[in-house]
Amino acid sequence: MGKKVKTSVALDKDLLSWIEEMVKRKRFASRTHAIEYSLQRLREQEKEELHITPKA
């Protein structure tokens, strides 16, 4: 992955609690890791869906 750029986001309290619990359990190294991982997975899924969806 390329150079990191600092930004801020507003998250639902429940979602942030889940992320913090996953970091505590060592599922993710940090909040940043959790968010990057999730966005990478979403990007991959979106790419797959764009290629699989039949054209009208």
PyMOL Python script that loads the backbone (N, CA, C, O; Angstrom):
from pymol import cmd

cmd.read_pdbstr("""\
ATOM      1  N   MET A   1       0.841  -1.174   0.000  1.00  0.00           N
ATOM      2  CA  MET A   1       0.000   0.000   0.000  1.00  0.00           C
ATOM      3  C   MET A   1       0.885   1.236   0.000  1.00  0.00           C
ATOM      4  O   MET A   1       2.023   1.205   0.469  1.00  0.00           O
ATOM      5  N   GLY A   2       0.342   2.327  -0.535  1.00  0.00           N
ATOM      6  CA  GLY A   2       1.114   3.555  -0.665  1.00  0.00           C
ATOM      7  C   GLY A   2       1.218   4.349   0.626  1.00  0.00           C
ATOM      8  O   GLY A   2       0.893   3.868   1.711  1.00  0.00           O
ATOM      9  N   LYS A   3       1.679   5.568   0.471  1.00  0.00           N
ATOM     10  CA  LYS A   3       1.847   6.478   1.602  1.00  0.00           C
ATOM     11  C   LYS A   3       0.497   6.742   2.267  1.00  0.00           C
ATOM     12  O   LYS A   3      -0.519   6.902   1.591  1.00  0.00           O
ATOM     13  N   LYS A   4       0.501   6.784   3.561  1.00  0.00           N
ATOM     14  CA  LYS A   4      -0.736   7.024   4.307  1.00  0.00           C
ATOM     15  C   LYS A   4      -0.992   8.522   4.432  1.00  0.00           C
ATOM     16  O   LYS A   4      -0.068   9.319   4.596  1.00  0.00           O
ATOM     17  N   VAL A   5      -2.262   8.880   4.350  1.00  0.00           N
ATOM     18  CA  VAL A   5      -2.700  10.258   4.499  1.00  0.00           C
ATOM     19  C   VAL A   5      -3.638  10.309   5.694  1.00  0.00           C
ATOM     20  O   VAL A   5      -4.598   9.543   5.770  1.00  0.00           O
ATOM     21  N   LYS A   6      -3.366  11.196   6.610  1.00  0.00           N
ATOM     22  CA  LYS A   6      -4.191  11.310   7.807  1.00  0.00           C
ATOM     23  C   LYS A   6      -5.515  11.988   7.462  1.00  0.00           C
ATOM     24  O   LYS A   6      -5.543  13.000   6.762  1.00  0.00           O
ATOM     25  N   THR A   7      -6.607  11.417   7.963  1.00  0.00           N
ATOM     26  CA  THR A   7      -7.936  11.970   7.751  1.00  0.00           C
ATOM     27  C   THR A   7      -8.779  11.670   8.980  1.00  0.00           C
ATOM     28  O   THR A   7      -8.320  10.986   9.896  1.00  0.00           O
ATOM     29  N   SER A   8      -9.980  12.165   9.008  1.00  0.00           N
ATOM     30  CA  SER A   8     -10.864  11.828  10.124  1.00  0.00           C
ATOM     31  C   SER A   8     -12.212  11.393   9.570  1.00  0.00           C
ATOM     32  O   SER A   8     -12.639  11.845   8.507  1.00  0.00           O
ATOM     33  N   VAL A   9     -12.865  10.518  10.299  1.00  0.00           N
ATOM     34  CA  VAL A   9     -14.190  10.036   9.912  1.00  0.00           C
ATOM     35  C   VAL A   9     -15.071   9.996  11.153  1.00  0.00           C
ATOM     36  O   VAL A   9     -14.578   9.867  12.274  1.00  0.00           O
ATOM     37  N   ALA A  10     -16.360  10.107  10.945  1.00  0.00           N
ATOM     38  CA  ALA A  10     -17.323   9.951  12.032  1.00  0.00           C
ATOM     39  C   ALA A  10     -17.965   8.577  11.869  1.00  0.00           C
ATOM     40  O   ALA A  10     -18.478   8.245  10.800  1.00  0.00           O
ATOM     41  N   LEU A  11     -17.932   7.783  12.937  1.00  0.00           N
ATOM     42  CA  LEU A  11     -18.475   6.430  12.904  1.00  0.00           C
ATOM     43  C   LEU A  11     -19.596   6.283  13.922  1.00  0.00           C
ATOM     44  O   LEU A  11     -19.617   6.953  14.955  1.00  0.00           O
ATOM     45  N   ASP A  12     -20.517   5.399  13.609  1.00  0.00           N
ATOM     46  CA  ASP A  12     -21.556   5.037  14.552  1.00  0.00           C
ATOM     47  C   ASP A  12     -20.891   4.478  15.813  1.00  0.00           C
ATOM     48  O   ASP A  12     -19.908   3.742  15.723  1.00  0.00           O
ATOM     49  N   LYS A  13     -21.414   4.817  16.962  1.00  0.00           N
ATOM     50  CA  LYS A  13     -20.819   4.399  18.232  1.00  0.00           C
ATOM     51  C   LYS A  13     -20.686   2.875  18.318  1.00  0.00           C
ATOM     52  O   LYS A  13     -19.669   2.371  18.796  1.00  0.00           O
ATOM     53  N   ASP A  14     -21.697   2.144  17.862  1.00  0.00           N
ATOM     54  CA  ASP A  14     -21.645   0.679  17.913  1.00  0.00           C
ATOM     55  C   ASP A  14     -20.549   0.130  17.010  1.00  0.00           C
ATOM     56  O   ASP A  14     -19.870  -0.833  17.368  1.00  0.00           O
ATOM     57  N   LEU A  15     -20.375   0.733  15.851  1.00  0.00           N
ATOM     58  CA  LEU A  15     -19.340   0.283  14.929  1.00  0.00           C
ATOM     59  C   LEU A  15     -17.949   0.535  15.517  1.00  0.00           C
ATOM     60  O   LEU A  15     -17.071  -0.322  15.433  1.00  0.00           O
ATOM     61  N   LEU A  16     -17.759   1.690  16.100  1.00  0.00           N
ATOM     62  CA  LEU A  16     -16.473   1.992  16.733  1.00  0.00           C
ATOM     63  C   LEU A  16     -16.202   1.041  17.900  1.00  0.00           C
ATOM     64  O   LEU A  16     -15.070   0.594  18.086  1.00  0.00           O
ATOM     65  N   SER A  17     -17.219   0.736  18.670  1.00  0.00           N
ATOM     66  CA  SER A  17     -17.053  -0.218  19.777  1.00  0.00           C
ATOM     67  C   SER A  17     -16.632  -1.580  19.257  1.00  0.00           C
ATOM     68  O   SER A  17     -15.774  -2.237  19.846  1.00  0.00           O
ATOM     69  N   TRP A  18     -17.238  -2.009  18.145  1.00  0.00           N
ATOM     70  CA  TRP A  18     -16.869  -3.295  17.546  1.00  0.00           C
ATOM     71  C   TRP A  18     -15.410  -3.269  17.088  1.00  0.00           C
ATOM     72  O   TRP A  18     -14.662  -4.215  17.336  1.00  0.00           O
ATOM     73  N   ILE A  19     -15.007  -2.187  16.421  1.00  0.00           N
ATOM     74  CA  ILE A  19     -13.618  -2.065  15.961  1.00  0.00           C
ATOM     75  C   ILE A  19     -12.667  -2.130  17.150  1.00  0.00           C
ATOM     76  O   ILE A  19     -11.670  -2.852  17.111  1.00  0.00           O
ATOM     77  N   GLU A  20     -12.968  -1.390  18.192  1.00  0.00           N
ATOM     78  CA  GLU A  20     -12.098  -1.385  19.369  1.00  0.00           C
ATOM     79  C   GLU A  20     -12.022  -2.769  20.018  1.00  0.00           C
ATOM     80  O   GLU A  20     -10.963  -3.169  20.501  1.00  0.00           O
ATOM     81  N   GLU A  21     -13.129  -3.493  20.031  1.00  0.00           N
ATOM     82  CA  GLU A  21     -13.124  -4.855  20.579  1.00  0.00           C
ATOM     83  C   GLU A  21     -12.257  -5.775  19.723  1.00  0.00           C
ATOM     84  O   GLU A  21     -11.527  -6.609  20.259  1.00  0.00           O
ATOM     85  N   MET A  22     -12.328  -5.631  18.406  1.00  0.00           N
ATOM     86  CA  MET A  22     -11.514  -6.459  17.516  1.00  0.00           C
ATOM     87  C   MET A  22     -10.024  -6.141  17.677  1.00  0.00           C
ATOM     88  O   MET A  22      -9.184  -7.037  17.585  1.00  0.00           O
ATOM     89  N   VAL A  23      -9.700  -4.879  17.915  1.00  0.00           N
ATOM     90  CA  VAL A  23      -8.304  -4.496  18.176  1.00  0.00           C
ATOM     91  C   VAL A  23      -7.854  -5.105  19.507  1.00  0.00           C
ATOM     92  O   VAL A  23      -6.749  -5.635  19.615  1.00  0.00           O
ATOM     93  N   LYS A  24      -8.709  -5.024  20.496  1.00  0.00           N
ATOM     94  CA  LYS A  24      -8.393  -5.592  21.814  1.00  0.00           C
ATOM     95  C   LYS A  24      -8.139  -7.096  21.715  1.00  0.00           C
ATOM     96  O   LYS A  24      -7.256  -7.628  22.388  1.00  0.00           O
ATOM     97  N   ARG A  25      -8.919  -7.777  20.870  1.00  0.00           N
ATOM     98  CA  ARG A  25      -8.778  -9.231  20.691  1.00  0.00           C
ATOM     99  C   ARG A  25      -7.658  -9.592  19.717  1.00  0.00           C
ATOM    100  O   ARG A  25      -7.433 -10.769  19.433  1.00  0.00           O
ATOM    101  N   LYS A  26      -6.963  -8.587  19.212  1.00  0.00           N
ATOM    102  CA  LYS A  26      -5.836  -8.768  18.286  1.00  0.00           C
ATOM    103  C   LYS A  26      -6.273  -9.227  16.891  1.00  0.00           C
ATOM    104  O   LYS A  26      -5.458  -9.757  16.136  1.00  0.00           O
ATOM    105  N   ARG A  27      -7.548  -9.029  16.540  1.00  0.00           N
ATOM    106  CA  ARG A  27      -8.007  -9.332  15.180  1.00  0.00           C
ATOM    107  C   ARG A  27      -7.399  -8.325  14.212  1.00  0.00           C
ATOM    108  O   ARG A  27      -7.035  -8.664  13.086  1.00  0.00           O
ATOM    109  N   PHE A  28      -7.296  -7.081  14.673  1.00  0.00           N
ATOM    110  CA  PHE A  28      -6.660  -6.015  13.912  1.00  0.00           C
ATOM    111  C   PHE A  28      -5.598  -5.370  14.788  1.00  0.00           C
ATOM    112  O   PHE A  28      -5.721  -5.347  16.013  1.00  0.00           O
ATOM    113  N   ALA A  29      -4.560  -4.849  14.160  1.00  0.00           N
ATOM    114  CA  ALA A  29      -3.476  -4.210  14.906  1.00  0.00           C
ATOM    115  C   ALA A  29      -3.887  -2.840  15.448  1.00  0.00           C
ATOM    116  O   ALA A  29      -3.364  -2.381  16.463  1.00  0.00           O
ATOM    117  N   SER A  30      -4.832  -2.192  14.756  1.00  0.00           N
ATOM    118  CA  SER A  30      -5.239  -0.837  15.139  1.00  0.00           C
ATOM    119  C   SER A  30      -6.577  -0.517  14.486  1.00  0.00           C
ATOM    120  O   SER A  30      -7.081  -1.286  13.668  1.00  0.00           O
ATOM    121  N   ARG A  31      -7.140   0.619  14.854  1.00  0.00           N
ATOM    122  CA  ARG A  31      -8.367   1.083  14.189  1.00  0.00           C
ATOM    123  C   ARG A  31      -8.100   1.293  12.698  1.00  0.00           C
ATOM    124  O   ARG A  31      -8.912   0.923  11.850  1.00  0.00           O
ATOM    125  N   THR A  32      -6.954   1.890  12.398  1.00  0.00           N
ATOM    126  CA  THR A  32      -6.585   2.119  11.001  1.00  0.00           C
ATOM    127  C   THR A  32      -6.560   0.806  10.235  1.00  0.00           C
ATOM    128  O   THR A  32      -7.094   0.717   9.130  1.00  0.00           O
ATOM    129  N   HIS A  33      -5.944  -0.204  10.817  1.00  0.00           N
ATOM    130  CA  HIS A  33      -5.873  -1.514  10.171  1.00  0.00           C
ATOM    131  C   HIS A  33      -7.277  -2.056   9.906  1.00  0.00           C
ATOM    132  O   HIS A  33      -7.540  -2.569   8.819  1.00  0.00           O
ATOM    133  N   ALA A  34      -8.173  -1.952  10.873  1.00  0.00           N
ATOM    134  CA  ALA A  34      -9.542  -2.446  10.712  1.00  0.00           C
ATOM    135  C   ALA A  34     -10.262  -1.730   9.572  1.00  0.00           C
ATOM    136  O   ALA A  34     -10.927  -2.367   8.755  1.00  0.00           O
ATOM    137  N   ILE A  35     -10.130  -0.431   9.519  1.00  0.00           N
ATOM    138  CA  ILE A  35     -10.816   0.349   8.486  1.00  0.00           C
ATOM    139  C   ILE A  35     -10.199   0.092   7.117  1.00  0.00           C
ATOM    140  O   ILE A  35     -10.926  -0.082   6.139  1.00  0.00           O
ATOM    141  N   GLU A  36      -8.863   0.064   7.030  1.00  0.00           N
ATOM    142  CA  GLU A  36      -8.204  -0.225   5.748  1.00  0.00           C
ATOM    143  C   GLU A  36      -8.587  -1.609   5.234  1.00  0.00           C
ATOM    144  O   GLU A  36      -8.906  -1.774   4.056  1.00  0.00           O
ATOM    145  N   TYR A  37      -8.554  -2.598   6.117  1.00  0.00           N
ATOM    146  CA  TYR A  37      -8.904  -3.966   5.735  1.00  0.00           C
ATOM    147  C   TYR A  37     -10.336  -4.011   5.194  1.00  0.00           C
ATOM    148  O   TYR A  37     -10.594  -4.609   4.150  1.00  0.00           O
ATOM    149  N   SER A  38     -11.250  -3.382   5.906  1.00  0.00           N
ATOM    150  CA  SER A  38     -12.655  -3.389   5.504  1.00  0.00           C
ATOM    151  C   SER A  38     -12.865  -2.701   4.161  1.00  0.00           C
ATOM    152  O   SER A  38     -13.614  -3.196   3.319  1.00  0.00           O
ATOM    153  N   LEU A  39     -12.214  -1.575   3.959  1.00  0.00           N
ATOM    154  CA  LEU A  39     -12.360  -0.853   2.698  1.00  0.00           C
ATOM    155  C   LEU A  39     -11.718  -1.604   1.538  1.00  0.00           C
ATOM    156  O   LEU A  39     -12.241  -1.585   0.424  1.00  0.00           O
ATOM    157  N   GLN A  40     -10.588  -2.267   1.788  1.00  0.00           N
ATOM    158  CA  GLN A  40      -9.965  -3.079   0.736  1.00  0.00           C
ATOM    159  C   GLN A  40     -10.883  -4.222   0.326  1.00  0.00           C
ATOM    160  O   GLN A  40     -11.033  -4.508  -0.861  1.00  0.00           O
ATOM    161  N   ARG A  41     -11.496  -4.875   1.310  1.00  0.00           N
ATOM    162  CA  ARG A  41     -12.425  -5.974   1.010  1.00  0.00           C
ATOM    163  C   ARG A  41     -13.621  -5.461   0.213  1.00  0.00           C
ATOM    164  O   ARG A  41     -14.051  -6.106  -0.744  1.00  0.00           O
ATOM    165  N   LEU A  42     -14.158  -4.314   0.597  1.00  0.00           N
ATOM    166  CA  LEU A  42     -15.287  -3.728  -0.118  1.00  0.00           C
ATOM    167  C   LEU A  42     -14.894  -3.388  -1.548  1.00  0.00           C
ATOM    168  O   LEU A  42     -15.659  -3.639  -2.479  1.00  0.00           O
ATOM    169  N   ARG A  43     -13.705  -2.818  -1.730  1.00  0.00           N
ATOM    170  CA  ARG A  43     -13.233  -2.474  -3.072  1.00  0.00           C
ATOM    171  C   ARG A  43     -13.107  -3.724  -3.941  1.00  0.00           C
ATOM    172  O   ARG A  43     -13.516  -3.713  -5.102  1.00  0.00           O
ATOM    173  N   GLU A  44     -12.546  -4.800  -3.389  1.00  0.00           N
ATOM    174  CA  GLU A  44     -12.426  -6.053  -4.137  1.00  0.00           C
ATOM    175  C   GLU A  44     -13.797  -6.601  -4.514  1.00  0.00           C
ATOM    176  O   GLU A  44     -14.002  -7.056  -5.639  1.00  0.00           O
ATOM    177  N   GLN A  45     -14.731  -6.556  -3.573  1.00  0.00           N
ATOM    178  CA  GLN A  45     -16.086  -7.042  -3.825  1.00  0.00           C
ATOM    179  C   GLN A  45     -16.753  -6.219  -4.924  1.00  0.00           C
ATOM    180  O   GLN A  45     -17.401  -6.774  -5.811  1.00  0.00           O
ATOM    181  N   GLU A  46     -16.600  -4.920  -4.866  1.00  0.00           N
ATOM    182  CA  GLU A  46     -17.192  -4.045  -5.882  1.00  0.00           C
ATOM    183  C   GLU A  46     -16.604  -4.340  -7.258  1.00  0.00           C
ATOM    184  O   GLU A  46     -17.338  -4.374  -8.245  1.00  0.00           O
ATOM    185  N   LYS A  47     -15.285  -4.555  -7.340  1.00  0.00           N
ATOM    186  CA  LYS A  47     -14.647  -4.879  -8.615  1.00  0.00           C
ATOM    187  C   LYS A  47     -15.210  -6.173  -9.179  1.00  0.00           C
ATOM    188  O   LYS A  47     -15.514  -6.255 -10.369  1.00  0.00           O
ATOM    189  N   GLU A  48     -15.352  -7.191  -8.324  1.00  0.00           N
ATOM    190  CA  GLU A  48     -15.893  -8.475  -8.764  1.00  0.00           C
ATOM    191  C   GLU A  48     -17.319  -8.320  -9.263  1.00  0.00           C
ATOM    192  O   GLU A  48     -17.678  -8.883 -10.297  1.00  0.00           O
ATOM    193  N   GLU A  49     -18.132  -7.568  -8.545  1.00  0.00           N
ATOM    194  CA  GLU A  49     -19.525  -7.377  -8.943  1.00  0.00           C
ATOM    195  C   GLU A  49     -19.624  -6.628 -10.265  1.00  0.00           C
ATOM    196  O   GLU A  49     -20.510  -6.915 -11.069  1.00  0.00           O
ATOM    197  N   LEU A  50     -18.745  -5.690 -10.499  1.00  0.00           N
ATOM    198  CA  LEU A  50     -18.771  -4.942 -11.757  1.00  0.00           C
ATOM    199  C   LEU A  50     -18.435  -5.842 -12.932  1.00  0.00           C
ATOM    200  O   LEU A  50     -18.976  -5.654 -14.023  1.00  0.00           O
ATOM    201  N   HIS A  51     -17.552  -6.819 -12.734  1.00  0.00           N
ATOM    202  CA  HIS A  51     -17.162  -7.723 -13.812  1.00  0.00           C
ATOM    203  C   HIS A  51     -18.169  -8.846 -14.023  1.00  0.00           C
ATOM    204  O   HIS A  51     -18.287  -9.363 -15.134  1.00  0.00           O
ATOM    205  N   ILE A  52     -18.892  -9.233 -12.986  1.00  0.00           N
ATOM    206  CA  ILE A  52     -19.819 -10.355 -13.075  1.00  0.00           C
ATOM    207  C   ILE A  52     -21.193  -9.911 -13.554  1.00  0.00           C
ATOM    208  O   ILE A  52     -21.879 -10.673 -14.237  1.00  0.00           O
ATOM    209  N   THR A  53     -21.604  -8.717 -13.218  1.00  0.00           N
ATOM    210  CA  THR A  53     -22.936  -8.245 -13.566  1.00  0.00           C
ATOM    211  C   THR A  53     -23.113  -8.208 -15.081  1.00  0.00           C
ATOM    212  O   THR A  53     -22.327  -7.573 -15.784  1.00  0.00           O
ATOM    213  N   PRO A  54     -24.166  -8.901 -15.595  1.00  0.00           N
ATOM    214  CA  PRO A  54     -24.413  -8.877 -17.048  1.00  0.00           C
ATOM    215  C   PRO A  54     -24.745  -7.465 -17.523  1.00  0.00           C
ATOM    216  O   PRO A  54     -25.414  -6.701 -16.828  1.00  0.00           O
ATOM    217  N   LYS A  55     -24.269  -7.138 -18.709  1.00  0.00           N
ATOM    218  CA  LYS A  55     -24.560  -5.822 -19.277  1.00  0.00           C
ATOM    219  C   LYS A  55     -25.940  -5.845 -19.915  1.00  0.00           C
ATOM    220  O   LYS A  55     -26.325  -6.831 -20.542  1.00  0.00           O
ATOM    221  N   ALA A  56     -26.679  -4.760 -19.753  1.00  0.00           N
ATOM    222  CA  ALA A  56     -28.040  -4.674 -20.301  1.00  0.00           C
ATOM    223  C   ALA A  56     -28.017  -4.254 -21.748  1.00  0.00           C
ATOM    224  O   ALA A  56     -29.072  -4.131 -22.372  1.00  0.00           O
TER     225      ALA A  56
END
""", "prot")
cmd.dss("prot")
cmd.show_as("cartoon", "prot")
cmd.util.cbc("prot")
cmd.orient("prot")
